[in-house]
């Protein structure tokens, strides 16, 4: 487990989301993003929490932002991350965008 405090906070926000406390998760993810605005884990979690809370328009905007961020990842940044992480996240984000586009 990571010693990074933000990773712990992200874990707590995900826990709130999994337990159905979507408003709490939204607040927690937003607090993380106030300090680390481009944190992909927090952005993706925020998008899912917004979607679960019924805020589909907001969720779609967040996922579009995540997609743009992933599209802008440099080769060096991708190489420094876990192998395949951006590819997998890009696919999950596209799936969410497509689903939300059909619902809106």
C-alpha positions as CSV (number, residue, x, y, z in Angstrom):
1,X,0.0,0.0,0.0
2,X,1.2,3.5,-0.8
3,X,2.4,5.9,1.9
4,X,1.1,8.8,-0.2
5,X,-1.6,10.6,1.8
6,X,-3.5,11.4,-1.4
7,X,-3.7,7.7,-2.3
8,X,-5.2,7.1,1.1
9,X,-7.8,9.9,0.6
10,X,-8.7,8.5,-2.9
11,X,-9.2,5.1,-1.3
12,X,-11.6,6.6,1.3
13,X,-13.5,8.4,-1.4
14,X,-13.8,5.2,-3.4
15,X,-15.0,3.4,-0.3
16,X,-17.7,6.0,0.2
17,X,-18.8,5.6,-3.4
18,X,-18.9,1.8,-3.2
19,X,-21.0,2.1,0.0
20,X,-23.5,4.3,-1.9
21,X,-22.5,7.6,-0.2
22,X,-22.1,9.3,-3.5
23,X,-22.4,12.9,-2.2
24,X,-19.7,12.2,0.4
25,X,-17.5,10.6,-2.4
26,X,-18.1,13.7,-4.6
27,X,-17.0,16.0,-1.8
28,X,-13.9,13.9,-1.0
29,X,-12.9,13.6,-4.7
30,X,-13.3,17.4,-5.2
31,X,-11.2,18.1,-2.1
32,X,-8.4,15.9,-3.5
33,X,-8.7,17.7,-6.9
34,X,-8.5,21.1,-5.2
35,X,-4.9,20.1,-4.3
36,X,-4.1,17.9,-7.3
37,X,-6.4,19.0,-10.2
38,X,-5.1,16.5,-12.8
39,X,-5.2,13.4,-10.6
40,X,-6.7,10.8,-13.0
41,X,-7.8,8.4,-10.2
42,X,-9.7,11.2,-8.5
43,X,-11.1,12.6,-11.7
44,X,-12.4,9.1,-12.8
45,X,-13.8,8.4,-9.4
46,X,-15.5,11.8,-9.4
47,X,-17.1,11.0,-12.7
48,X,-18.4,7.7,-11.5
49,X,-19.7,9.3,-8.3
50,X,-21.5,12.1,-10.2
51,X,-23.0,9.5,-12.5
52,X,-24.2,7.4,-9.6
53,X,-25.7,10.5,-8.0
54,X,-27.7,11.1,-11.2
55,X,-25.6,14.1,-12.3
56,X,-25.1,12.7,-15.8
57,X,-24.2,16.0,-17.5
58,X,-21.5,16.7,-15.0
59,X,-20.2,13.1,-15.1
60,X,-19.9,13.3,-18.9
61,X,-18.0,16.6,-18.7
62,X,-15.6,15.0,-16.2
63,X,-15.1,11.9,-18.4
64,X,-14.4,14.2,-21.4
65,X,-11.8,16.0,-19.3
66,X,-10.2,12.7,-18.3
67,X,-10.2,11.6,-22.0
68,X,-8.5,14.8,-23.0
69,X,-5.9,14.4,-20.3
70,X,-5.1,10.8,-21.3
71,X,-4.9,11.9,-24.9
72,X,-2.2,14.4,-23.8
73,X,-0.1,12.0,-21.9
74,X,3.5,12.0,-23.1
75,X,5.4,8.8,-23.9
76,X,7.7,9.5,-20.9
77,X,4.7,9.9,-18.6
78,X,3.1,6.8,-19.9
79,X,6.4,4.8,-19.5
80,X,6.7,6.0,-15.9
81,X,3.3,4.7,-15.0
82,X,2.0,1.1,-14.7
83,X,2.2,-0.7,-18.0
84,X,-1.2,-0.5,-19.8
85,X,-2.7,1.8,-17.2
86,X,-3.5,4.7,-19.7
87,X,-4.8,2.2,-22.3
88,X,-7.2,0.6,-19.8
89,X,-8.3,3.9,-18.3
90,X,-8.9,5.3,-21.8
91,X,-11.2,2.4,-22.7
92,X,-13.1,2.7,-19.4
93,X,-13.6,6.4,-20.0
94,X,-14.8,5.9,-23.6
95,X,-17.3,3.4,-22.3
96,X,-18.7,5.8,-19.8
97,X,-18.9,8.7,-22.3
98,X,-20.7,6.4,-24.8
99,X,-23.1,5.3,-22.2
100,X,-23.8,8.8,-20.9
101,X,-24.2,10.1,-24.5
102,X,-27.0,7.6,-25.0
103,X,-28.7,8.5,-21.7
104,X,-28.6,12.3,-22.2
